[in-house]
Amino acid sequence: MSATIDRTSDVELTSVFRTALPELVVDWEAAEMPEPRVVAFNDELAAELGLGALRDQADVLVGGRLLPGSHPVAMAYAGHQFGSYNPQLGDGRALLLGELSGPDGALVDLHLKGSGRTPFARGGDGRAALGPMLREFVFSEAMHALGVPTTRSLAVVTTGDRVHRAGDDVGALLVRVASSHLRVGTFEYAARLPDRDVLRRLVAHAIERHHPGAAAADVPAFALLDGVVGVQAELIAQWMLVGFVHGVMNTDNTTISGETIDYGPCAFMNRFDPDTVFSSIDHGGRYRYAHQPSIAEWNLTRLAEALLPAVAEDDRSNLEASVEQAKAVLETFMPRFRSAWERGMRSKLGLVDEHDDNGALFDGLIAAMRDDRADLTLTFRMLSDEVRRDTRLVSAPLDHGDAVGAWLPDWRTRLAGEGRDPGDVAAAMDAVNPVYVPRNHLVEAALDAAAGGDLDQFRTLLDAVTDPFTPRPGLERHALPAPDDFDRTYQTFCGT
């Protein structure tokens, strides 16, 4: 049954990607949902995008009625998953409804997840369960509140039917917003098509949408690579500073825009351990916390390889020169990541001045937190209290361990050398060090309750993590880690 056009809204979508690169999409329609009902709606994001009227239009949110200009498509892409190449992945249970203008005038994608089987479904049912969709809503909005570039969640809609995962689950769909859904895997797919012009047009499209300065470069494709290296270095640094573990950093989950995408088997680390793994399918720890920069660099190398056919001629000398250019760009990733991470650590520790020994100071704290198994989030809030010289901890009842205690004098000496007012230093630290992140035990409790029809815990959790820097009465348990044995066995799942 063909979807009808919704004309009750002033919103009109475009089909820029579909028009520019028809070889990378398949026209498709969302499956019929028997009884869609909105259970979570992002009023703030909707207001920014002029989509507030959709709050009461569940049938539009699930793709049953289309906004003007919408031509839904499933996007094609390939990807390296846990290091192994899959030549065709694509949107197996997702649809791009179209693009609209964001607050800054730039295009953003309106996208469905869990909208039914597509030609890329690879045997799956194309549906989603309520828990994983609410999980993505919480995590994406928490990351946004923490200042980490991310896709956003507009709505979660239950579909009125059931899906079968670990059990018989409530069916649901996520409405997602992103600056685009271009991935490293998109380029891997295009690079292997017989028509090389598709890759060239994809490069031009990505440059225009995300890295327009690259258009004027001598080799625009490598200038694009440089831009992506830069935003990915910043992204990984920012999410590691708040203890985020992605869990499935495949190339199809590495965006050209530098936004975090795919909140499946992800989690925030509590007790600090660089080898932390939460994903149930990451048996070898490939995507463990400390390995994330190396994985990002590996994924970007796959992007460089995919870009080579767009710039290298067939003769060997040209190819060798192009490879060397690409290597030179890739070699900047780790220094850029380290620079971004140290800049963030300086801010988290209340320091302003760059100092030759900053790296050693920061690495010393990381080692101390590891030795103490200190809670990452609360350690930085505790350090604000140390600056205040206040014996009453204002954020949570947590004191430092022996290793962090032995590290403190070097940090205090560095702060004293800057000569700033302690109150100003503490306030600046509190503005970047959250009290609240999605604590794993509370996430699971909220999702379990939601599966039974009770969304109160979900709403309280969402309220905490979307205003993460200010302690508030009634949210004390959201500032505390799980019981010590919880995270030792905790696992997260993809939800597919």
C-alpha positions in Angstrom: 0.0 0.0 0.0 1.6 3.3 -1.0 2.2 5.9 1.6 0.1 9.1 1.3 1.4 12.6 1.5 0.9 14.5 4.8 -0.1 18.1 4.1 -0.9 19.1 7.6 2.6 20.4 8.3 4.5 23.3 6.8 7.6 21.2 6.7 8.9 20.2 3.3 11.7 17.7 2.8 14.3 17.5 0.0 15.8 14.5 -1.6 19.3 15.8 -2.2 21.2 12.6 -1.6 18.7 10.5 -3.7 19.0 13.0 -6.6 22.8 13.3 -6.5 23.6 9.6 -6.1 20.8 7.4 -7.2 23.2 4.5 -7.6 23.6 4.5 -3.8 19.9 4.2 -2.8 16.9 2.0 -3.3 13.4 3.6 -3.3 11.5 2.0 -0.5 8.5 2.4 1.8 8.2 1.8 5.5 6.3 -1.2 6.6 2.7 -0.7 7.9 2.5 -0.2 11.6 -0.8 -1.4 13.1 -1.1 1.1 16.0 1.8 3.6 16.2 2.0 5.6 19.4 4.6 8.2 20.4 6.2 7.3 23.7 9.2 9.7 23.6 9.4 13.0 21.8 12.3 15.5 21.8 10.4 18.9 22.0 13.6 20.9 22.1 15.0 19.4 18.9 11.6 19.5 17.2 11.4 23.2 17.9 14.8 23.8 16.4 13.8 22.0 13.2 10.2 23.3 13.0 8.8 19.8 13.6 6.8 20.4 16.7 3.5 19.6 14.9 4.7 16.0 14.5 4.4 15.3 18.2 0.8 14.2 17.6 1.3 12.6 14.2 2.6 9.2 14.9 1.7 8.0 11.4 3.9 10.6 9.9 6.8 9.7 12.3 6.7 6.1 11.2 6.6 6.9 7.5 2.9 5.9 7.0 2.2 9.4 5.7 4.9 11.3 4.0 5.8 14.9 4.4 5.9 16.9 1.2 9.1 16.3 -0.8 9.8 13.0 0.9 11.0 10.1 -1.2 12.1 7.4 1.3 15.2 5.5 0.4 17.3 2.7 1.9 21.0 3.8 1.6 23.6 1.4 0.3 27.0 1.0 1.9 29.7 -1.6 2.7 31.8 -1.9 5.8 34.5 -3.6 7.7 32.9 -5.2 10.7 35.3 -6.3 13.4 38.0 -6.1 10.8 36.2 -8.3 8.1 35.0 -6.7 4.9 31.3 -7.0 3.9 30.8 -5.7 0.4 27.1 -4.9 0.9 25.5 -3.9 4.2 23.1 -1.0 3.7 20.0 0.1 5.6 18.5 -3.2 6.3 15.9 -1.8 8.7 16.2 2.0 8.1 15.0 4.6 5.7 16.1 8.1 4.8 12.9 10.1 4.5 14.8 13.2 3.2 16.6 16.3 4.3 15.5 19.6 5.8 17.3 22.7 6.9 18.7 22.9 10.4 18.9 26.0 12.6 22.1 27.1 10.9 20.7 26.5 7.4 22.7 23.4 6.8 20.9 20.2 5.7 20.1 17.5 8.2 18.7 14.0 7.5 15.4 12.8 8.8 15.8 9.1 9.2 13.9 6.0 10.5 15.3 3.1 12.3 13.2 -0.1 12.7 10.9 0.8 9.8 10.8 -2.7 8.3 12.7 -5.0 5.9 14.5 -3.5 2.9 16.5 -5.2 0.1 19.5 -4.9 2.4 17.9 -6.7 5.3 20.1 -9.8 4.9 17.5 -12.1 6.5 16.5 -9.8 9.3 13.0 -8.8 10.1 13.8 -5.1 9.7 12.1 -4.2 13.0 13.3 -2.9 16.3 12.4 -3.4 19.9 11.4 -0.7 22.3 14.4 -1.1 24.7 17.2 -0.5 22.1 15.3 2.5 20.6 14.9 4.2 24.0 18.5 3.4 24.7 19.6 5.3 21.6 17.3 8.2 22.6 18.9 8.4 26.0 22.5 8.0 24.9 22.3 10.3 21.9 20.7 13.1 23.9 23.2 12.6 26.8 26.1 12.9 24.4 24.6 16.0 22.9 24.2 17.5 26.4 27.9 16.7 27.1 29.0 18.5 23.9 30.0 15.4 22.0 29.0 15.6 18.2 26.3 13.1 17.7 23.2 12.0 15.8 20.1 13.1 17.6 16.8 11.4 18.5 13.6 13.1 17.6 11.1 10.4 18.7 10.5 6.8 19.7 7.2 5.4 18.5 5.8 2.0 19.5 4.4 0.2 16.5 1.5 -1.8 18.0 3.1 -5.2 17.2 5.7 -7.5 18.8 9.3 -8.4 17.8 11.3 -11.4 18.8 14.8 -10.7 20.2 15.8 -12.1 23.6 12.1 -12.6 24.1 8.7 -11.3 22.9 9.4 -7.6 22.9 7.4 -4.4 22.2 8.0 -3.2 18.6 9.2 0.3 18.2 10.8 2.7 15.8 13.3 5.5 16.2 13.2 8.8 14.3 16.8 10.1 14.1 18.3 13.3 12.9 21.9 13.6 11.6 23.9 16.1 9.7 24.1 13.2 7.2 24.4 9.4 7.1 27.5 9.3 4.9 29.9 6.8 6.4 33.3 5.4 5.6 31.4 2.4 4.4 29.5 4.5 1.9 32.9 5.3 0.2 34.0 1.6 0.4 30.8 0.6 -1.5 31.2 3.4 -4.1 34.9 2.6 -4.7 34.0 -0.9 -5.8 31.4 0.0 -8.3 32.4 -0.3 -12.0 31.5 3.3 -12.7 34.2 5.4 -11.1 32.1 8.6 -11.6 29.9 7.5 -8.7 32.8 7.8 -6.3 33.8 11.2 -7.7 30.3 12.5 -7.3 30.1 11.1 -3.8 33.4 12.9 -2.9 31.9 16.1 -4.3 28.7 15.6 -2.4 30.5 15.0 0.9 32.7 18.0 0.4 29.8 20.3 -0.3 27.9 19.0 2.7 30.5 18.7 5.3 34.0 20.0 4.3 33.4 22.8 1.7 36.9 24.2 2.1 38.2 21.0 0.5 36.8 22.0 -2.9 39.5 24.5 -3.5 42.4 22.1 -2.7 44.8 20.7 -5.3 43.4 17.3 -4.6 39.9 17.7 -3.1 39.5 14.0 -2.2 42.6 14.1 0.1 41.5 17.5 1.5 38.2 15.7 2.3 40.2 12.9 4.0 42.1 15.6 6.0 38.8 17.1 7.1 37.4 13.7 8.2 40.6 12.8 10.0 40.3 16.1 11.9 36.7 15.7 13.0 37.2 12.1 13.9 40.2 12.9 16.1 38.2 15.5 17.9 35.2 13.1 18.3 37.1 10.2 19.8 39.0 12.5 22.2 35.7 14.1 23.3 33.9 10.8 24.0 36.9 9.3 25.7 37.1 12.3 28.1 33.7 11.4 29.4 34.3 7.6 29.5 32.2 6.5 26.5 32.8 3.1 25.0 31.2 2.8 21.6 31.3 -1.0 21.3 30.9 -1.4 17.5 33.3 1.0 15.7 32.9 -0.6 12.3 33.6 1.5 9.2 29.8 1.6 8.5 29.5 3.4 11.9 32.3 5.9 11.2 30.7 9.1 9.8 32.2 11.7 7.4 30.6 14.4 9.5 32.4 13.5 12.7 29.1 12.6 14.5 28.7 9.6 16.8 26.3 7.1 15.2 24.8 3.8 16.2 24.1 3.5 20.0 23.8 -0.3 20.1 26.3 -2.1 22.4 27.6 1.2 23.9 28.0 2.2 27.5 29.7 4.7 29.8 32.6 3.4 31.8 32.3 3.7 35.6 35.3 2.3 37.4 38.3 3.2 35.3 39.8 0.4 33.3 41.4 1.0 29.9 40.5 -2.5 28.8 36.8 -2.0 29.4 34.5 -3.9 27.0 30.7 -4.0 27.3 29.7 -5.3 23.9 28.5 -8.9 24.0 29.9 -9.6 20.5 33.3 -8.0 21.0 34.9 -11.2 22.2 38.5 -10.1 21.5 38.2 -6.6 22.9 38.8 -5.0 19.6 36.7 -1.9 20.5 37.8 -1.7 24.1 38.0 1.8 25.6 41.8 2.4 25.2 41.8 0.9 21.7 39.3 3.4 20.2 41.9 5.9 18.8 43.7 3.1 17.0 40.5 1.8 15.6 39.5 5.2 14.4 42.8 5.5 12.6 42.3 2.0 11.1 38.9 3.0 9.8 40.2 6.2 8.3 42.9 4.2 6.5 40.0 2.3 4.9 38.5 5.6 3.8 41.9 6.6 2.3 42.0 3.4 0.3 38.4 3.9 -0.9 39.3 7.5 -2.1 42.4 6.4 -4.1 40.4 5.4 -7.3 39.0 8.9 -7.4 42.4 10.5 -7.6 44.9 8.0 -8.9 45.3 7.4 -12.6 46.0 3.9 -13.9 49.8 4.4 -14.1 51.8 3.0 -11.2 53.8 6.2 -10.5 50.6 8.2 -10.0 49.2 5.6 -7.7 52.4 5.5 -5.6 52.4 9.3 -5.3 48.7 9.2 -4.2 49.4 6.6 -1.6 52.1 8.7 -0.1 49.8 11.7 0.0 47.2 9.7 1.8 49.7 8.3 4.3 50.8 11.8 5.1 47.3 12.8 6.0 46.7 9.7 8.0 49.8 10.2 10.0 48.3 13.4 11.4 45.5 11.5 13.2 47.3 10.4 16.4 48.9 13.8 17.0 45.5 15.5 16.4 43.8 13.1 18.7 46.4 13.6 21.4 46.2 17.4 21.1 42.4 17.3 21.4 42.5 14.9 24.3 45.1 17.0 26.2 43.1 20.2 25.5 40.1 18.5 27.0 42.1 17.2 30.0 43.4 20.7 30.6 39.9 22.0 30.8 38.6 19.2 33.0 41.5 19.8 35.5 40.9 23.6 35.6 44.2 24.4 33.9 44.5 27.3 31.3 48.2 27.4 30.5 49.9 25.0 28.1 52.9 23.4 29.8 55.6 21.1 28.6 54.8 18.6 31.4 51.0 18.6 30.9 51.1 15.3 29.1 52.9 13.6 31.9 50.5 15.1 34.5 47.5 13.9 32.6 48.9 10.4 32.0 49.7 10.2 35.7 46.0 10.8 36.6 44.9 8.1 34.1 47.3 5.7 35.6 46.2 6.6 39.1 42.5 6.1 38.3 43.4 2.8 36.8 45.3 1.7 39.9 42.5 2.9 42.2 39.7 1.6 40.0 38.3 5.1 40.5 35.0 6.2 39.1 35.9 8.4 36.1 33.0 10.7 36.3 33.1 11.3 40.0 36.9 11.6 40.2 36.7 14.8 38.2 33.8 16.2 40.3 35.8 15.3 43.4 38.8 17.3 42.1 36.5 20.4 41.9 35.9 19.9 45.7 39.6 19.6 46.2 40.1 23.0 44.6 37.5 24.5 47.0 39.3 22.9 50.0 35.9 21.9 51.1 35.7 18.8 53.3 32.1 18.4 52.3 31.9 16.9 48.9 29.2 18.7 47.0 28.6 16.3 44.2 28.7 12.8 45.7 30.1 10.9 48.7 33.3 9.7 47.0 36.8 10.3 48.1 40.0 9.6 46.2 42.1 6.5 46.5 45.8 6.2 47.4 47.1 6.5 43.8 45.0 9.6 43.0 46.0 11.0 46.4 49.6 10.6 45.5 49.0 12.4 42.2 47.2 15.4 43.7 50.3 17.4 44.9 51.6 17.8 41.3 48.3 19.0 40.1 47.9 21.5 43.0 51.4 22.8 42.3 50.4 23.4 38.6 47.2 25.2 39.6 49.1 27.4 42.1 51.5 28.3 39.4 48.6 29.8 37.4 47.5 32.0 40.3 43.8 31.9 39.5 41.0 32.2 42.0 40.1 28.7 43.4 36.4 29.5 43.1 36.7 30.4 39.4 38.8 27.3 38.8 36.2 25.0 40.5 33.3 26.6 38.6 35.1 26.2 35.3 35.7 22.5 36.1 32.1 21.9 37.1 31.0 23.3 33.8 32.8 20.6 31.8 32.8 17.6 34.2 29.3 16.0 34.4 27.6 14.8 37.6 25.3 12.6 35.6 26.0 10.2 32.7 23.8 7.2 31.8 24.8 4.8 34.5 24.5 1.3 33.2 22.4 -0.2 36.0 20.0 2.7 35.9 19.7 2.4 32.1 18.8 -1.2 32.3 16.3 -0.6 35.1 14.6 2.1 33.1 14.5 0.0 29.9 13.1 -3.0 31.8 10.4 -0.8 33.4 9.6 0.7 30.0 9.1 -2.8 28.5 6.4 -3.3 31.0 4.7 0.0 30.2 6.2 2.2 32.9 8.2 5.1 31.4 8.7 7.1 34.6 12.3 5.8 35.2 13.2 6.5 31.6 11.9 10.1 31.9 13.8 10.7 35.1 17.0 9.2 33.6 16.6 11.4 30.5 16.0 14.5 32.7 19.3 13.8 34.6 21.6 13.1 31.6 20.3 16.0 29.4 21.2 18.5 32.1 24.4 16.8 33.3 26.5 19.4 35.0 24.3 20.7 37.8 23.5 18.5 40.9 19.8 18.5 41.6 17.8 17.2 44.6 16.1 13.9 43.9 18.7 12.7 41.5 21.4 11.6 43.9 21.4 8.0 42.9 22.0 9.1 39.3 25.4 10.5 40.4 26.6 7.2 41.9 28.1 4.2 40.1 26.5 0.7 40.1 27.4 -1.8 42.8 31.0 -2.8 42.2 30.2 -6.2 40.8 27.6 -4.9 38.3 30.0 -3.7 35.6 32.2 -6.7 35.9 29.6 -8.9 34.2 27.5 -6.2 32.4 27.0 -6.7 28.6 25.3 -4.6 26.0 23.7 -5.9 22.8 23.1 -4.6 19.3 19.3 -5.1 19.4 19.1 -6.5 15.9 
